[in-house]
């Protein structure tokens, strides 16, 4: 009786835990995957959302709650709060001027200057140009020039490999041929990776984005709890006025 009872359970468990099969009958082609990328690129031009952000730099870990406002090609705003809801930093860039209000001291500090790479990285701590950072966060990872292309099957999906002179790009797709990750290599050494997960059923936008820059020992993960894409954003929201009681500290 034990064996009669055990065998059906074993068969049932085998069905429940059998690996999922791809949703295509024949493997996709290179052109088909490139078409999928072309359809996705440029689909999202702006974002307004609330997110938990974790940042790891040189084994130092920081986490915060943030309200993010992004608009291509290079406009951004971040209102950063502690876990207790205290506003500690406001940063805005309209593409030309970067303004930062720090509330970590009394009185606070107001800094303003050019929206240069050095100035923006000083506060984001992520070594990427503003245009590149926004491109990755808006689900539009770049595709560099390449000479060769081929497909490799991976667990639960497929990978499109684009190779050039000393460069390599790996584009990862899930079973539904949705782009879920990218890896960029220079002379066989990965210098950038991005993962997209937890796609929204409302707008098909990834609610979890992880970016890693190995050479700089930097990793940032953004998990959206609220999200609105392609909304109309007043450009003045990317500008931060100086408080009357705080002196201006110019950024170089």
C-alpha positions as CSV (number, residue, x, y, z in Angstrom):
1,X,0.0,0.0,0.0
2,X,2.9,2.4,0.7
3,X,4.2,1.9,-2.8
4,X,0.8,2.4,-4.4
5,X,0.5,5.7,-2.4
6,X,4.1,6.8,-3.1
7,X,4.2,6.4,-6.9
8,X,1.4,8.8,-7.8
9,X,2.9,11.4,-5.5
10,X,6.3,11.0,-7.2
11,X,4.7,11.4,-10.6
12,X,2.8,14.4,-9.5
13,X,5.8,16.1,-8.0
14,X,7.8,15.4,-11.3
15,X,5.1,17.3,-13.2
16,X,5.0,20.2,-10.7
17,X,8.8,20.7,-10.7
18,X,9.6,19.9,-14.3
19,X,11.6,22.8,-15.9
20,X,9.6,25.2,-18.0
21,X,10.0,24.8,-21.7
22,X,10.6,27.8,-24.0
23,X,7.5,29.3,-25.6
24,X,8.8,29.0,-29.1
25,X,8.7,25.9,-31.3
26,X,11.9,26.7,-33.1
27,X,14.9,28.7,-31.8
28,X,14.7,32.4,-32.6
29,X,17.0,33.9,-35.2
30,X,19.5,36.7,-34.7
31,X,17.2,39.0,-36.8
32,X,14.3,38.2,-34.7
33,X,16.1,39.1,-31.5
34,X,17.4,42.3,-33.0
35,X,13.9,43.2,-33.9
36,X,12.7,42.6,-30.4
37,X,15.4,45.1,-29.2
38,X,14.4,47.6,-31.8
39,X,10.8,47.5,-30.7
40,X,11.8,48.1,-27.1
41,X,14.3,50.8,-27.6
42,X,13.0,54.3,-27.1
43,X,9.7,53.1,-25.8
44,X,10.1,54.9,-22.4
45,X,11.1,58.5,-22.4
46,X,10.4,59.6,-18.8
47,X,9.8,58.1,-15.4
48,X,8.2,59.3,-12.2
49,X,8.4,56.8,-9.3
50,X,9.2,55.9,-5.8
51,X,11.9,53.3,-5.1
52,X,14.1,51.6,-2.6
53,X,17.7,52.0,-3.7
54,X,20.7,50.1,-2.5
55,X,24.2,51.0,-3.4
56,X,27.4,49.1,-2.8
57,X,30.8,50.9,-3.5
58,X,34.1,49.4,-2.4
59,X,32.3,47.1,0.0
60,X,30.5,50.1,1.6
61,X,26.7,49.6,1.5
62,X,24.1,52.4,1.5
63,X,20.3,52.1,1.2
64,X,17.6,54.8,1.0
65,X,14.1,55.5,-0.2
66,X,14.0,57.8,-3.2
67,X,11.6,59.6,-5.3
68,X,13.0,59.6,-8.8
69,X,12.2,61.8,-11.8
70,X,13.9,60.9,-15.1
71,X,13.6,62.3,-18.6
72,X,15.7,61.6,-21.6
73,X,18.3,62.5,-22.6
74,X,19.8,63.8,-19.4
75,X,17.3,65.4,-17.0
76,X,17.0,63.9,-13.5
77,X,15.8,64.5,-10.0
78,X,16.3,62.5,-6.9
79,X,14.7,63.2,-3.5
80,X,16.5,60.9,-1.0
81,X,15.0,59.9,2.4
82,X,16.3,57.8,5.2
83,X,14.4,54.7,6.3
84,X,12.6,56.9,8.9
85,X,11.3,59.2,6.1
86,X,13.7,62.1,6.8
87,X,14.7,64.1,3.6
88,X,18.5,64.2,3.5
89,X,19.3,65.1,-0.1
90,X,17.7,66.7,-3.1
91,X,19.5,66.7,-6.4
92,X,18.3,68.1,-9.8
93,X,19.8,68.4,-13.2
94,X,18.2,70.0,-16.2
95,X,21.1,68.8,-18.4
96,X,23.1,71.9,-17.9
97,X,22.9,72.9,-14.2
98,X,23.2,70.6,-11.2
99,X,21.7,71.7,-7.9
100,X,22.0,69.9,-4.6
101,X,20.5,70.6,-1.3
102,X,22.0,68.6,1.6
103,X,20.1,68.3,4.8
104,X,22.6,66.3,6.8
105,X,23.9,69.3,8.7
106,X,22.4,72.3,10.4
107,X,22.2,74.6,8.6
108,X,22.0,72.6,5.4
109,X,24.2,73.1,2.3
110,X,23.2,74.2,-1.2
111,X,25.6,73.4,-4.0
112,X,25.2,74.5,-7.6
113,X,27.3,74.2,-10.8
114,X,27.7,72.6,-14.2
115,X,26.0,69.2,-14.7
116,X,29.3,67.6,-15.6
117,X,30.2,63.9,-15.3
118,X,32.4,64.6,-12.2
119,X,29.8,66.6,-10.4
120,X,26.9,64.2,-11.0
121,X,29.0,61.1,-10.0
122,X,30.0,62.9,-6.8
123,X,26.5,62.6,-5.6
124,X,25.1,59.5,-7.4
125,X,28.3,57.5,-6.6
126,X,27.6,55.6,-9.9
127,X,30.4,56.1,-12.4
128,X,28.2,56.6,-15.5
129,X,27.4,59.6,-17.6
130,X,24.0,61.0,-16.9
131,X,22.8,60.0,-20.4
132,X,24.1,56.4,-20.0
133,X,22.6,56.1,-16.5
134,X,19.2,57.3,-17.7
135,X,19.3,55.0,-20.7
136,X,19.9,52.0,-18.5
137,X,17.2,53.0,-16.0
138,X,14.7,53.6,-18.7
139,X,15.0,50.1,-20.1
140,X,17.0,51.2,-23.2
141,X,20.4,49.6,-22.9
142,X,22.9,50.6,-25.6
143,X,23.9,48.4,-28.5
144,X,27.4,49.1,-29.7
145,X,28.7,48.4,-33.2
146,X,29.5,44.8,-33.9
147,X,31.0,42.6,-36.6
148,X,29.7,39.1,-35.8
149,X,26.5,37.7,-34.1
150,X,25.3,34.4,-33.0
151,X,22.8,32.8,-30.6
152,X,23.5,30.6,-27.6
153,X,20.9,28.7,-25.7
154,X,20.8,29.3,-21.9
155,X,18.8,28.0,-19.0
156,X,15.2,29.2,-19.4
157,X,16.0,31.5,-22.3
158,X,18.4,32.5,-25.1
159,X,21.4,34.8,-25.4
160,X,22.3,36.9,-28.4
161,X,26.1,37.5,-28.6
162,X,27.4,40.5,-30.6
163,X,31.1,40.6,-31.1
164,X,33.5,43.3,-32.5
165,X,37.2,44.0,-32.4
166,X,38.0,43.1,-28.8
167,X,34.4,43.8,-27.6
168,X,31.5,41.5,-26.8
169,X,27.9,42.1,-25.9
170,X,25.6,39.5,-24.4
171,X,21.9,40.2,-24.5
172,X,19.8,37.8,-22.4
173,X,16.2,37.0,-23.3
174,X,13.6,35.0,-21.3
175,X,11.3,32.3,-22.6
176,X,9.0,35.0,-24.0
177,X,11.9,36.7,-25.8
178,X,11.8,39.6,-23.4
179,X,15.1,41.4,-22.9
180,X,16.1,40.7,-19.3
181,X,19.8,41.5,-19.1
182,X,22.9,42.7,-20.9
183,X,26.6,42.1,-20.4
184,X,29.4,44.3,-21.9
185,X,33.0,43.1,-22.3
186,X,36.2,44.7,-23.3
187,X,39.0,42.2,-24.1
188,X,37.1,39.4,-22.4
189,X,36.7,41.5,-19.2
190,X,33.2,42.5,-18.2
191,X,32.9,46.2,-17.5
192,X,29.2,46.6,-17.2
193,X,26.1,44.5,-16.6
194,X,22.4,45.3,-16.1
195,X,19.5,43.0,-15.1
196,X,15.8,43.7,-15.5
197,X,13.3,41.9,-13.5
198,X,9.7,42.0,-12.1
199,X,8.0,43.5,-15.2
200,X,4.9,45.5,-14.5
201,X,1.7,44.1,-16.0
202,X,0.4,47.6,-16.5
203,X,3.2,49.1,-18.6
204,X,5.6,46.2,-19.1
205,X,8.4,48.2,-17.4
206,X,10.9,46.4,-15.1
207,X,10.3,47.2,-11.5
208,X,13.7,45.9,-10.4
209,X,16.9,47.1,-12.1
210,X,20.4,46.1,-11.1
211,X,23.5,47.7,-12.5
212,X,27.0,46.5,-11.8
213,X,30.4,48.1,-12.8
214,X,33.0,45.5,-11.7
215,X,36.1,47.6,-12.2
216,X,34.7,50.3,-9.9
217,X,33.4,47.8,-7.4
218,X,30.0,49.4,-7.8
219,X,26.5,47.9,-7.8
220,X,23.2,49.7,-7.6
221,X,19.8,48.1,-7.3
222,X,16.5,50.0,-7.8
223,X,13.2,48.5,-6.7
224,X,10.2,50.5,-7.7
225,X,7.2,50.6,-5.4
226,X,5.3,53.3,-7.4
227,X,5.9,53.9,-11.1
228,X,4.6,56.1,-13.9
229,X,6.2,56.2,-17.3
230,X,6.0,58.6,-20.3
231,X,4.1,61.2,-18.3
232,X,4.3,64.9,-19.1
233,X,6.9,66.5,-16.7
234,X,7.3,70.2,-16.1
235,X,10.9,71.2,-16.8
236,X,11.0,73.3,-13.7
237,X,10.9,70.1,-11.6
238,X,14.5,69.6,-12.7
239,X,15.5,72.9,-11.2
240,X,16.1,73.5,-7.4
241,X,15.9,77.0,-6.0
242,X,18.4,78.1,-3.4
243,X,16.8,78.5,0.1
244,X,17.1,82.1,1.4
245,X,18.9,81.2,4.6
246,X,21.6,79.0,3.1
247,X,24.7,80.3,1.2
248,X,25.6,79.1,-2.3
249,X,28.5,76.8,-2.6
250,X,29.7,76.7,-6.3
251,X,30.5,73.4,-7.9
252,X,33.6,73.4,-10.2
